[in-house]
Amino acid sequence: MIVVHHLNNSRSQRILWLLEELELNYEIKRYERKPKTMLAPESLREVHPLGKSPVITDEALTLAESGAIIEYLVERYGKGRFVPPPGTAERLRYTYWLHYAEGSAMPLLLLKLVFDRIEQQAPFFVKPMAQLIANQTKSSFIEPRIKQHLNYLEAELGKSLWFAGEEFTAADVQMSFPIEVAVSRAGLDASYPKLIDFLERIHARPAYQRALERGGTYELLS
């Protein structure tokens, strides 16, 4: 039995979604973020040394990293679904987006979150300087690059219905999280109609809805 070590409001929600798309039986072991720091609890280190989520266990296997988990689940249980055929242009795009989501998109969005928190939570005696540094870093480096990436993603979705081509694939599952984060943290709005349409389409999928019911509160959608 597959067990998903599921941290609230995290990347592990998309693993639940993929499992629902694959119509697999699985169990959820829940973990809650620490209220003060919003970090994962120490108990996740008992599953994986880095204490990260998502992590799955499948019999003797323990596997972390969203991209690796997605590839494993599709290869082992997909029966050819949710992945383009080998040797096609769509397969190359599929592989690209699996890596792009965490390799290019999420680092910038994480930087945005970190500098937002510095700006908001710095101690009062250093707050003016911290706010100045955070604001300048965001306006001169982080936010222009996020905009560059959003423009790029919007243009890419102008080429095909889904990220890898005309068919829905697991690459769309992987890409869902950075795009949802961009809505909640980085100003993604109706000025990017292709990206908003992508979100509306994935949120309407029955498997996505089932994953929300099982995963619990997912504040990126609030």
Secondary structure, DSSP 8 states (H G I E B T S, - for coil): -EEEEEETTSTHHHHHHHHHHTT--EEEEEE---TTT----GGGGGTSTT--S-EEEETTEEEESHHHHHHHHHHHH-TTTTS--TTSHHHHHHHHHHHHIIIIIHHHHHHHHHHHHHHHHS-TTTHHHHHHHHHHHIIIIIHHHHHHHHHHHHHHHTTSSSSSSSS--HHHHHHHHHHHHHHHHS---TTSHHHHHHHHHHHTSHHHHHHHHHH---GGG-
